[in-house]
């Protein structure tokens, strides 16, 4: 096997590797976007529950103070 053949083989392997890595990165970014969306939903729900709890407890305190 001469040097030119080895070089061509390495170039083919490198191009194949680059294509595979690009596809993996696309998959990773899509998964990260999904995780980000899920975390935003969890945060919104947590804030809603926290706000509801604060309003409930404030109403309870006012009710106890009036009696």
PQR file with spaces between the fields and no chain letter, atoms N, CA, C, O and H, PARSE charges and radii, in Angstrom:
ATOM       1  N    UNK     1       0.858   -1.173    0.000 -0.4000 1.5000
ATOM       2  CA   UNK     1       0.000    0.000    0.000 -0.0000 2.0000
ATOM       3  C    UNK     1       0.903    1.234    0.000  0.5500 1.7000
ATOM       4  O    UNK     1       1.747    1.388    0.883 -0.5500 1.4000
ATOM       5  N    UNK     2       0.729    2.093   -0.968 -0.4000 1.5000
ATOM       6  CA   UNK     2       1.585    3.277   -1.036 -0.0000 2.0000
ATOM       7  C    UNK     2       1.006    4.417   -0.216  0.5500 1.7000
ATOM       8  O    UNK     2      -0.107    4.326    0.302 -0.5500 1.4000
ATOM       9  H    UNK     2       0.044    1.967   -1.685  0.4000 1.0000
ATOM      10  N    UNK     3       1.757    5.463   -0.108 -0.4000 1.5000
ATOM      11  CA   UNK     3       1.374    6.611    0.730 -0.0000 2.0000
ATOM      12  C    UNK     3       0.091    7.283    0.234  0.5500 1.7000
ATOM      13  O    UNK     3      -0.735    7.714    1.038 -0.5500 1.4000
ATOM      14  H    UNK     3       2.661    5.537   -0.528  0.4000 1.0000
ATOM      15  N    UNK     4      -0.077    7.371   -1.079 -0.4000 1.5000
ATOM      16  CA   UNK     4      -1.260    8.022   -1.647 -0.0000 2.0000
ATOM      17  C    UNK     4      -2.527    7.252   -1.278  0.5500 1.7000
ATOM      18  O    UNK     4      -3.543    7.859   -0.939 -0.5500 1.4000
ATOM      19  H    UNK     4       0.593    7.020   -1.733  0.4000 1.0000
ATOM      20  N    UNK     5      -2.474    5.953   -1.340 -0.4000 1.5000
ATOM      21  CA   UNK     5      -3.631    5.120   -0.990 -0.0000 2.0000
ATOM      22  C    UNK     5      -3.969    5.266    0.488  0.5500 1.7000
ATOM      23  O    UNK     5      -5.140    5.368    0.855 -0.5500 1.4000
ATOM      24  H    UNK     5      -1.649    5.460   -1.615  0.4000 1.0000
ATOM      25  N    UNK     6      -2.947    5.275    1.334 -0.4000 1.5000
ATOM      26  CA   UNK     6      -3.176    5.463    2.768 -0.0000 2.0000
ATOM      27  C    UNK     6      -3.807    6.822    3.043  0.5500 1.7000
ATOM      28  O    UNK     6      -4.713    6.946    3.866 -0.5500 1.4000
ATOM      29  H    UNK     6      -1.996    5.192    1.036  0.4000 1.0000
ATOM      30  N    UNK     7      -3.316    7.827    2.348 -0.4000 1.5000
ATOM      31  CA   UNK     7      -3.853    9.180    2.534 -0.0000 2.0000
ATOM      32  C    UNK     7      -5.317    9.247    2.118  0.5500 1.7000
ATOM      33  O    UNK     7      -6.133    9.844    2.820 -0.5500 1.4000
ATOM      34  H    UNK     7      -2.579    7.726    1.679  0.4000 1.0000
ATOM      35  N    UNK     8      -5.654    8.643    0.991 -0.4000 1.5000
ATOM      36  CA   UNK     8      -7.042    8.639    0.524 -0.0000 2.0000
ATOM      37  C    UNK     8      -7.945    7.884    1.501  0.5500 1.7000
ATOM      38  O    UNK     8      -9.070    8.306    1.772 -0.5500 1.4000
ATOM      39  H    UNK     8      -4.991    8.158    0.421  0.4000 1.0000
ATOM      40  N    UNK     9      -7.441    6.763    2.027 -0.4000 1.5000
ATOM      41  CA   UNK     9      -8.211    5.995    2.999 -0.0000 2.0000
ATOM      42  C    UNK     9      -8.457    6.809    4.266  0.5500 1.7000
ATOM      43  O    UNK     9      -9.558    6.783    4.816 -0.5500 1.4000
ATOM      44  H    UNK     9      -6.528    6.420    1.807  0.4000 1.0000
ATOM      45  N    UNK    10      -7.448    7.525    4.729 -0.4000 1.5000
ATOM      46  CA   UNK    10      -7.605    8.374    5.912 -0.0000 2.0000
ATOM      47  C    UNK    10      -8.594    9.511    5.664  0.5500 1.7000
ATOM      48  O    UNK    10      -9.377    9.859    6.548 -0.5500 1.4000
ATOM      49  H    UNK    10      -6.553    7.547    4.283  0.4000 1.0000
ATOM      50  N    UNK    11      -8.559   10.083    4.476 -0.4000 1.5000
ATOM      51  CA   UNK    11      -9.497   11.155    4.144 -0.0000 2.0000
ATOM      52  C    UNK    11     -10.937   10.642    4.156  0.5500 1.7000
ATOM      53  O    UNK    11     -11.839   11.324    4.643 -0.5500 1.4000
ATOM      54  H    UNK    11      -7.923    9.801    3.758  0.4000 1.0000
ATOM      55  N    UNK    12     -11.147    9.447    3.621 -0.4000 1.5000
ATOM      56  CA   UNK    12     -12.491    8.854    3.605 -0.0000 2.0000
ATOM      57  C    UNK    12     -12.965    8.594    5.031  0.5500 1.7000
ATOM      58  O    UNK    12     -14.108    8.899    5.372 -0.5500 1.4000
ATOM      59  H    UNK    12     -10.415    8.893    3.225  0.4000 1.0000
ATOM      60  N    UNK    13     -12.098    8.036    5.857 -0.4000 1.5000
ATOM      61  CA   UNK    13     -12.462    7.764    7.247 -0.0000 2.0000
ATOM      62  C    UNK    13     -12.757    9.057    8.002  0.5500 1.7000
ATOM      63  O    UNK    13     -13.691    9.121    8.800 -0.5500 1.4000
ATOM      64  H    UNK    13     -11.170    7.789    5.581  0.4000 1.0000
ATOM      65  N    UNK    14     -11.958   10.076    7.743 -0.4000 1.5000
ATOM      66  CA   UNK    14     -12.161   11.364    8.409 -0.0000 2.0000
ATOM      67  C    UNK    14     -13.496   11.984    8.005  0.5500 1.7000
ATOM      68  O    UNK    14     -14.225   12.491    8.857 -0.5500 1.4000
ATOM      69  H    UNK    14     -11.199   10.024    7.094  0.4000 1.0000
ATOM      70  N    UNK    15     -13.817   11.948    6.730 -0.4000 1.5000
ATOM      71  CA   UNK    15     -15.100   12.498    6.264 -0.0000 2.0000
ATOM      72  C    UNK    15     -16.266   11.729    6.885  0.5500 1.7000
ATOM      73  O    UNK    15     -17.259   12.325    7.301 -0.5500 1.4000
ATOM      74  H    UNK    15     -13.225   11.535    6.038  0.4000 1.0000
ATOM      75  N    UNK    16     -16.139   10.417    6.944 -0.4000 1.5000
ATOM      76  CA   UNK    16     -17.182    9.598    7.556 -0.0000 2.0000
ATOM      77  C    UNK    16     -17.345    9.955    9.034  0.5500 1.7000
ATOM      78  O    UNK    16     -18.465   10.052    9.537 -0.5500 1.4000
ATOM      79  H    UNK    16     -15.332    9.933    6.607  0.4000 1.0000
ATOM      80  N    UNK    17     -16.247   10.143    9.705 -0.4000 1.5000
ATOM      81  CA   UNK    17     -16.276   10.507   11.121 -0.0000 2.0000
ATOM      82  C    UNK    17     -16.951   11.866   11.316  0.5500 1.7000
ATOM      83  O    UNK    17     -17.754   12.038   12.234 -0.5500 1.4000
ATOM      84  H    UNK    17     -15.338   10.064    9.297  0.4000 1.0000
ATOM      85  N    UNK    18     -16.632   12.805   10.474 -0.4000 1.5000
ATOM      86  CA   UNK    18     -17.219   14.150   10.573 -0.0000 2.0000
ATOM      87  C    UNK    18     -18.735   14.084   10.397  0.5500 1.7000
ATOM      88  O    UNK    18     -19.479   14.730   11.135 -0.5500 1.4000
ATOM      89  H    UNK    18     -15.981   12.666    9.729  0.4000 1.0000
ATOM      90  N    UNK    19     -19.184   13.307    9.424 -0.4000 1.5000
ATOM      91  CA   UNK    19     -20.628   13.176    9.183 -0.0000 2.0000
ATOM      92  C    UNK    19     -21.316   12.550   10.400  0.5500 1.7000
ATOM      93  O    UNK    19     -22.375   13.010   10.826 -0.5500 1.4000
ATOM      94  H    UNK    19     -18.580   12.782    8.824  0.4000 1.0000
ATOM      95  N    UNK    20     -20.711   11.508   10.949 -0.4000 1.5000
ATOM      96  CA   UNK    20     -21.292   10.852   12.124 -0.0000 2.0000
ATOM      97  C    UNK    20     -21.344   11.803   13.316  0.5500 1.7000
ATOM      98  O    UNK    20     -22.338   11.841   14.042 -0.5500 1.4000
ATOM      99  H    UNK    20     -19.851   11.135   10.603  0.4000 1.0000
ATOM     100  N    UNK    21     -20.287   12.562   13.515 -0.4000 1.5000
ATOM     101  CA   UNK    21     -20.262   13.511   14.638 -0.0000 2.0000
ATOM     102  C    UNK    21     -21.314   14.600   14.476  0.5500 1.7000
ATOM     103  O    UNK    21     -21.960   14.986   15.450 -0.5500 1.4000
ATOM     104  H    UNK    21     -19.480   12.532   12.926  0.4000 1.0000
ATOM     105  N    UNK    22     -21.491   15.095   13.264 -0.4000 1.5000
ATOM     106  CA   UNK    22     -22.515   16.118   13.029 -0.0000 2.0000
ATOM     107  C    UNK    22     -23.903   15.579   13.384  0.5500 1.7000
ATOM     108  O    UNK    22     -24.705   16.280   14.001 -0.5500 1.4000
ATOM     109  H    UNK    22     -20.966   14.781   12.473  0.4000 1.0000
ATOM     110  N    UNK    23     -24.178   14.345   12.995 -0.4000 1.5000
ATOM     111  CA   UNK    23     -25.479   13.747   13.302 -0.0000 2.0000
ATOM     112  C    UNK    23     -25.654   13.566   14.810  0.5500 1.7000
ATOM     113  O    UNK    23     -26.734   13.808   15.348 -0.5500 1.4000
ATOM     114  H    UNK    23     -23.526   13.776   12.494  0.4000 1.0000
ATOM     115  N    UNK    24     -24.598   13.145   15.479 -0.4000 1.5000
ATOM     116  CA   UNK    24     -24.678   12.984   16.936 -0.0000 2.0000
ATOM     117  C    UNK    24     -24.914   14.327   17.619  0.5500 1.7000
ATOM     118  O    UNK    24     -25.697   14.409   18.566 -0.5500 1.4000
ATOM     119  H    UNK    24     -23.721   12.948   15.042  0.4000 1.0000
ATOM     120  N    UNK    25     -24.248   15.376   17.150 -0.4000 1.5000
ATOM     121  CA   UNK    25     -24.445   16.692   17.752 -0.0000 2.0000
ATOM     122  C    UNK    25     -25.870   17.181   17.542  0.5500 1.7000
ATOM     123  O    UNK    25     -26.464   17.771   18.444 -0.5500 1.4000
ATOM     124  H    UNK    25     -23.612   15.309   16.381  0.4000 1.0000
ATOM     125  N    UNK    26     -26.423   16.938   16.352 -0.4000 1.5000
ATOM     126  CA   UNK    26     -27.817   17.330   16.105 -0.0000 2.0000
ATOM     127  C    UNK    26     -28.744   16.615   17.088  0.5500 1.7000
ATOM     128  O    UNK    26     -29.646   17.228   17.659 -0.5500 1.4000
ATOM     129  H    UNK    26     -25.940   16.458   15.619  0.4000 1.0000
ATOM     130  N    UNK    27     -28.517   15.323   17.277 -0.4000 1.5000
ATOM     131  CA   UNK    27     -29.330   14.549   18.219 -0.0000 2.0000
ATOM     132  C    UNK    27     -29.185   15.102   19.631  0.5500 1.7000
ATOM     133  O    UNK    27     -30.173   15.258   20.348 -0.5500 1.4000
ATOM     134  H    UNK    27     -27.784   14.825   16.813  0.4000 1.0000
ATOM     135  N    UNK    28     -27.956   15.396   20.023 -0.4000 1.5000
ATOM     136  CA   UNK    28     -27.729   15.944   21.370 -0.0000 2.0000
ATOM     137  C    UNK    28     -28.421   17.285   21.553  0.5500 1.7000
ATOM     138  O    UNK    28     -29.032   17.523   22.595 -0.5500 1.4000
ATOM     139  H    UNK    28     -27.154   15.269   19.441  0.4000 1.0000
ATOM     140  N    UNK    29     -28.339   18.167   20.559 -0.4000 1.5000
ATOM     141  CA   UNK    29     -28.990   19.470   20.686 -0.0000 2.0000
ATOM     142  C    UNK    29     -30.502   19.322   20.746  0.5500 1.7000
ATOM     143  O    UNK    29     -31.164   20.057   21.478 -0.5500 1.4000
ATOM     144  H    UNK    29     -27.842   17.974   19.713  0.4000 1.0000
ATOM     145  N    UNK    30     -31.058   18.384   19.988 -0.4000 1.5000
ATOM     146  CA   UNK    30     -32.512   18.149   20.061 -0.0000 2.0000
ATOM     147  C    UNK    30     -32.906   17.649   21.446  0.5500 1.7000
ATOM     148  O    UNK    30     -33.919   18.076   22.000 -0.5500 1.4000
ATOM     149  H    UNK    30     -30.520   17.786   19.393  0.4000 1.0000
ATOM     150  N    UNK    31     -32.114   16.754   21.995 -0.4000 1.5000
ATOM     151  CA   UNK    31     -32.413   16.250   23.342 -0.0000 2.0000
ATOM     152  C    UNK    31     -32.291   17.365   24.378  0.5500 1.7000
ATOM     153  O    UNK    31     -33.103   17.450   25.299 -0.5500 1.4000
ATOM     154  H    UNK    31     -31.292   16.406   21.544  0.4000 1.0000
ATOM     155  N    UNK    32     -31.283   18.214   24.231 -0.4000 1.5000
ATOM     156  CA   UNK    32     -31.125   19.338   25.168 -0.0000 2.0000
ATOM     157  C    UNK    32     -32.296   20.302   25.068  0.5500 1.7000
ATOM     158  O    UNK    32     -32.742   20.840   26.081 -0.5500 1.4000
ATOM     159  H    UNK    32     -30.622   18.144   23.484  0.4000 1.0000
ATOM     160  N    UNK    33     -32.800   20.526   23.854 -0.4000 1.5000
ATOM     161  CA   UNK    33     -33.977   21.380   23.692 -0.0000 2.0000
ATOM     162  C    UNK    33     -35.184   20.769   24.397  0.5500 1.7000
ATOM     163  O    UNK    33     -35.955   21.481   25.041 -0.5500 1.4000
ATOM     164  H    UNK    33     -32.437   20.088   23.032  0.4000 1.0000
ATOM     165  N    UNK    34     -35.349   19.452   24.279 -0.4000 1.5000
ATOM     166  CA   UNK    34     -36.457   18.780   24.960 -0.0000 2.0000
ATOM     167  C    UNK    34     -36.332   18.890   26.474  0.5500 1.7000
ATOM     168  O    UNK    34     -37.320   19.122   27.171 -0.5500 1.4000
ATOM     169  H    UNK    34     -34.723   18.873   23.756  0.4000 1.0000
ATOM     170  N    UNK    35     -35.121   18.725   26.975 -0.4000 1.5000
ATOM     171  CA   UNK    35     -34.879   18.844   28.419 -0.0000 2.0000
ATOM     172  C    UNK    35     -35.167   20.267   28.884  0.5500 1.7000
ATOM     173  O    UNK    35     -35.770   20.471   29.938 -0.5500 1.4000
ATOM     174  H    UNK    35     -34.318   18.537   26.409  0.4000 1.0000
ATOM     175  N    UNK    36     -34.738   21.250   28.097 -0.4000 1.5000
ATOM     176  CA   UNK    36     -34.980   22.652   28.442 -0.0000 2.0000
ATOM     177  C    UNK    36     -36.480   22.941   28.502  0.5500 1.7000
ATOM     178  O    UNK    36     -36.944   23.623   29.415 -0.5500 1.4000
ATOM     179  H    UNK    36     -34.248   21.085   27.241  0.4000 1.0000
ATOM     180  N    UNK    37     -37.232   22.429   27.541 -0.4000 1.5000
ATOM     181  CA   UNK    37     -38.684   22.621   27.528 -0.0000 2.0000
ATOM     182  C    UNK    37     -39.322   21.994   28.769  0.5500 1.7000
ATOM     183  O    UNK    37     -40.197   22.589   29.398 -0.5500 1.4000
ATOM     184  H    UNK    37     -36.855   21.875   26.799  0.4000 1.0000
ATOM     185  N    UNK    38     -38.874   20.786   29.109 -0.4000 1.5000
ATOM     186  CA   UNK    38     -39.423   20.107   30.288 -0.0000 2.0000
ATOM     187  C    UNK    38     -39.116   20.877   31.568  0.5500 1.7000
ATOM     188  O    UNK    38     -39.972   21.003   32.443 -0.5500 1.4000
ATOM     189  H    UNK    38     -38.163   20.303   28.598  0.4000 1.0000
ATOM     190  N    UNK    39     -37.904   21.385   31.675 -0.4000 1.5000
ATOM     191  CA   UNK    39     -37.544   22.150   32.868 -0.0000 2.0000
ATOM     192  C    UNK    39     -38.357   23.434   32.988  0.5500 1.7000
ATOM     193  O    UNK    39     -38.719   23.841   34.092 -0.5500 1.4000
ATOM     194  H    UNK    39     -37.208   21.283   30.964  0.4000 1.0000
ATOM     195  N    UNK    40     -38.642   24.068   31.863 -0.4000 1.5000
ATOM     196  CA   UNK    40     -39.482   25.275   31.909 -0.0000 2.0000
ATOM     197  C    UNK    40     -40.898   24.944   32.375  0.5500 1.7000
ATOM     198  O    UNK    40     -41.493   25.701   33.142 -0.5500 1.4000
ATOM     199  H    UNK    40     -38.348   23.738   30.966  0.4000 1.0000
ATOM     200  N    UNK    41     -41.438   23.812   31.914 -0.4000 1.5000
ATOM     201  CA   UNK    41     -42.764   23.394   32.364 -0.0000 2.0000
ATOM     202  C    UNK    41     -42.763   23.106   33.854  0.5500 1.7000
ATOM     203  O    UNK    41     -43.685   23.507   34.565 -0.5500 1.4000
ATOM     204  H    UNK    41     -40.954   23.197   31.291  0.4000 1.0000
ATOM     205  N    UNK    42     -41.738   22.416   34.333 -0.4000 1.5000
ATOM     206  CA   UNK    42     -41.642   22.104   35.758 -0.0000 2.0000
ATOM     207  C    UNK    42     -41.546   23.391   36.563  0.5500 1.7000
ATOM     208  O    UNK    42     -42.186   23.520   37.607 -0.5500 1.4000
ATOM     209  H    UNK    42     -40.989   22.091   33.755  0.4000 1.0000
ATOM     210  N    UNK    43     -40.752   24.343   36.085 -0.4000 1.5000
ATOM     211  CA   UNK    43     -40.606   25.617   36.790 -0.0000 2.0000
ATOM     212  C    UNK    43     -41.939   26.367   36.847  0.5500 1.7000
ATOM     213  O    UNK    43     -42.298   26.920   37.887 -0.5500 1.4000
ATOM     214  H    UNK    43     -40.232   24.237   35.237  0.4000 1.0000
ATOM     215  N    UNK    44     -42.668   26.384   35.735 -0.4000 1.5000
ATOM     216  CA   UNK    44     -43.957   27.079   35.705 -0.0000 2.0000
ATOM     217  C    UNK    44     -44.940   26.434   36.677  0.5500 1.7000
ATOM     218  O    UNK    44     -45.668   27.129   37.386 -0.5500 1.4000
ATOM     219  H    UNK    44     -42.376   25.935   34.891  0.4000 1.0000
ATOM     220  N    UNK    45     -44.957   25.115   36.706 -0.4000 1.5000
ATOM     221  CA   UNK    45     -45.862   24.432   37.639 -0.0000 2.0000
ATOM     222  C    UNK    45     -45.469   24.705   39.086  0.5500 1.7000
ATOM     223  O    UNK    45     -46.334   24.918   39.936 -0.5500 1.4000
ATOM     224  H    UNK    45     -44.366   24.551   36.130  0.4000 1.0000
ATOM     225  N    UNK    46     -44.187   24.701   39.367 -0.4000 1.5000
ATOM     226  CA   UNK    46     -43.715   24.967   40.722 -0.0000 2.0000
ATOM     227  C    UNK    46     -44.101   26.371   41.162  0.5500 1.7000
ATOM     228  O    UNK    46     -44.533   26.578   42.296 -0.5500 1.4000
ATOM     229  H    UNK    46     -43.484   24.528   38.677  0.4000 1.0000
ATOM     230  N    UNK    47     -43.944   27.324   40.271 -0.4000 1.5000
ATOM     231  CA   UNK    47     -44.317   28.705   40.603 -0.0000 2.0000
ATOM     232  C    UNK    47     -45.830   28.818   40.838  0.5500 1.7000
ATOM     233  O    UNK    47     -46.262   29.525   41.748 -0.5500 1.4000
ATOM     234  H    UNK    47     -43.592   27.156   39.350  0.4000 1.0000
ATOM     235  N    UNK    48     -46.631   28.129   40.027 -0.4000 1.5000
ATOM     236  CA   UNK    48     -48.085   28.177   40.199 -0.0000 2.0000
ATOM     237  C    UNK    48     -48.491   27.549   41.526  0.5500 1.7000
ATOM     238  O    UNK    48     -49.323   28.105   42.243 -0.5500 1.4000
ATOM     239  H    UNK    48     -46.280   27.554   39.287  0.4000 1.0000
ATOM     240  N    UNK    49     -47.923   26.414   41.858 -0.4000 1.5000
ATOM     241  CA   UNK    49     -48.249   25.757   43.126 -0.0000 2.0000
ATOM     242  C    UNK    49     -47.783   26.615   44.297  0.5500 1.7000
ATOM     243  O    UNK    49     -48.501   26.750   45.288 -0.5500 1.4000
ATOM     244  H    UNK    49     -47.248   25.962   41.276  0.4000 1.0000
ATOM     245  N    UNK    50     -46.597   27.190   44.195 -0.4000 1.5000
ATOM     246  CA   UNK    50     -46.087   28.057   45.264 -0.0000 2.0000
ATOM     247  C    UNK    50     -46.968   29.279   45.461  0.5500 1.7000
ATOM     248  O    UNK    50     -47.268   29.661   46.592 -0.5500 1.4000
ATOM     249  H    UNK    50     -46.013   27.080   43.391  0.4000 1.0000
ATOM     250  N    UNK    51     -47.381   29.889   44.359 -0.4000 1.5000
ATOM     251  CA   UNK    51     -48.262   31.053   44.452 -0.0000 2.0000
ATOM     252  C    UNK    51     -49.599   30.693   45.072  0.5500 1.7000
ATOM     253  O    UNK    51     -50.122   31.429   45.909 -0.5500 1.4000
ATOM     254  H    UNK    51     -47.137   29.578   43.440  0.4000 1.0000
ATOM     255  N    UNK    52     -50.153   29.555   44.658 -0.4000 1.5000
ATOM     256  CA   UNK    52     -51.426   29.104   45.235 -0.0000 2.0000
ATOM     257  C    UNK    52     -51.298   28.817   46.719  0.5500 1.7000
ATOM     258  O    UNK    52     -52.197   29.128   47.500 -0.5500 1.4000
ATOM     259  H    UNK    52     -49.728   28.958   43.978  0.4000 1.0000
ATOM     260  N    UNK    53     -50.181   28.226   47.105 -0.4000 1.5000
ATOM     261  CA   UNK    53     -49.949   27.928   48.517 -0.0000 2.0000
ATOM     262  C    UNK    53     -49.835   29.214   49.341  0.5500 1.7000
ATOM     263  O    UNK    53     -50.371   29.294   50.446 -0.5500 1.4000
ATOM     264  H    UNK    53     -49.450   27.973   46.470  0.4000 1.0000
ATOM     265  N    UNK    54     -49.148   30.202   48.812 -0.4000 1.5000
ATOM     266  CA   UNK    54     -49.013   31.485   49.518 -0.0000 2.0000
ATOM     267  C    UNK    54     -50.381   32.139   49.686  0.5500 1.7000
ATOM     268  O    UNK    54     -50.708   32.629   50.767 -0.5500 1.4000
ATOM     269  H    UNK    54     -48.713   30.138   47.915  0.4000 1.0000
ATOM     270  N    UNK    55     -51.179   32.147   48.622 -0.4000 1.5000
ATOM     271  CA   UNK    55     -52.519   32.743   48.705 -0.0000 2.0000
ATOM     272  C    UNK    55     -53.374   31.976   49.712  0.5500 1.7000
ATOM     273  O    UNK    55     -54.087   32.593   50.504 -0.5500 1.4000
ATOM     274  H    UNK    55     -50.914   31.749   47.744  0.4000 1.0000
ATOM     275  N    UNK    56     -53.315   30.649   49.696 -0.4000 1.5000
ATOM     276  CA   UNK    56     -54.079   29.839   50.642 -0.0000 2.0000
ATOM     277  C    UNK    56     -53.674   30.142   52.071  0.5500 1.7000
ATOM     278  O    UNK    56     -54.533   30.351   52.927 -0.5500 1.4000
ATOM     279  H    UNK    56     -52.736   30.148   49.052  0.4000 1.0000
ATOM     280  N    UNK    57     -52.362   30.169   52.344 -0.4000 1.5000
ATOM     281  CA   UNK    57     -51.903   30.428   53.704 -0.0000 2.0000
ATOM     282  C    UNK    57     -52.226   31.851   54.150  0.5500 1.7000
ATOM     283  O    UNK    57     -52.567   32.071   55.313 -0.5500 1.4000
ATOM     284  H    UNK    57     -51.664   29.999   51.649  0.4000 1.0000
ATOM     285  N    UNK    58     -52.124   32.812   53.248 -0.4000 1.5000
ATOM     286  CA   UNK    58     -52.479   34.192   53.603 -0.0000 2.0000
ATOM     287  C    UNK    58     -53.966   34.270   53.940  0.5500 1.7000
ATOM     288  O    UNK    58     -54.347   34.945   54.895 -0.5500 1.4000
ATOM     289  H    UNK    58     -51.848   32.634   52.304  0.4000 1.0000
ATOM     290  N    UNK    59     -54.802   33.592   53.171 -0.4000 1.5000
ATOM     291  CA   UNK    59     -56.246   33.569   53.467 -0.0000 2.0000
ATOM     292  C    UNK    59     -56.526   32.900   54.796  0.5500 1.7000
ATOM     293  O    UNK    59     -57.397   33.341   55.546 -0.5500 1.4000
ATOM     294  H    UNK    59     -54.493   33.044   52.395  0.4000 1.0000
ATOM     295  N    UNK    60     -55.797   31.839   55.092 -0.4000 1.5000
ATOM     296  CA   UNK    60     -55.969   31.139   56.363 -0.0000 2.0000
ATOM     297  C    UNK    60     -55.589   32.043   57.522  0.5500 1.7000
ATOM     298  O    UNK    60     -56.298   32.087   58.527 -0.5500 1.4000
ATOM     299  H    UNK    60     -55.089   31.480   54.483  0.4000 1.0000
ATOM     300  N    UNK    61     -54.497   32.755   57.402 -0.4000 1.5000
ATOM     301  CA   UNK    61     -54.054   33.664   58.468 -0.0000 2.0000
ATOM     302  C    UNK    61     -55.069   34.780   58.669  0.5500 1.7000
ATOM     303  O    UNK    61     -55.412   35.118   59.802 -0.5500 1.4000
ATOM     304  H    UNK    61     -53.921   32.719   56.586  0.4000 1.0000
ATOM     305  N    UNK    62     -55.550   35.353   57.566 -0.4000 1.5000
ATOM     306  CA   UNK    62     -56.557   36.423   57.692 -0.0000 2.0000
ATOM     307  C    UNK    62     -57.810   35.882   58.361  0.5500 1.7000
ATOM     308  O    UNK    62     -58.388   36.555   59.214 -0.5500 1.4000
ATOM     309  H    UNK    62     -55.271   35.079   56.645  0.4000 1.0000
ATOM     310  N    UNK    63     -58.237   34.698   57.999 -0.4000 1.5000
ATOM     311  CA   UNK    63     -59.437   34.101   58.595 -0.0000 2.0000
ATOM     312  C    UNK    63     -59.227   33.866   60.094  0.5500 1.7000
ATOM     313  O    UNK    63     -60.138   34.119   60.882 -0.5500 1.4000
ATOM     314  H    UNK    63     -57.767   34.151   57.306  0.4000 1.0000
ATOM     315  N    UNK    64     -58.084   33.402   60.493 -0.4000 1.5000
ATOM     316  CA   UNK    64     -57.820   33.169   61.910 -0.0000 2.0000
ATOM     317  C    UNK    64     -57.719   34.480   62.687  0.5500 1.7000
ATOM     318  O    UNK    64     -58.095   34.531   63.858 -0.5500 1.4000
ATOM     319  H    UNK    64     -57.344   33.196   59.853  0.4000 1.0000
ATOM     320  N    UNK    65     -57.221   35.532   62.055 -0.4000 1.5000
ATOM     321  CA   UNK    65     -57.089   36.809   62.741 -0.0000 2.0000
ATOM     322  C    UNK    65     -58.448   37.493   62.916  0.5500 1.7000
ATOM     323  O    UNK    65     -58.643   38.222   63.889 -0.5500 1.4000
ATOM     324  H    UNK    65     -56.915   35.490   61.104  0.4000 1.0000
ATOM     325  N    UNK    66     -59.372   37.275   62.009 -0.4000 1.5000
ATOM     326  CA   UNK    66     -60.689   37.913   62.073 -0.0000 2.0000
ATOM     327  C    UNK    66     -61.525   37.296   63.178  0.5500 1.7000
ATOM     328  O    UNK    66     -62.299   38.002   63.826 -0.5500 1.4000
ATOM     329  H    UNK    66     -59.213   36.683   61.219  0.4000 1.0000
ATOM     330  N    UNK    67     -61.393   36.019   63.406 -0.4000 1.5000
ATOM     331  CA   UNK    67     -62.212   35.338   64.409 -0.0000 2.0000
ATOM     332  C    UNK    67     -61.883   35.744   65.788  0.5500 1.7000
ATOM     333  O    UNK    67     -62.493   35.252   66.738 -0.5500 1.4000
ATOM     334  H    UNK    67     -60.764   35.446   62.880  0.4000 1.0000
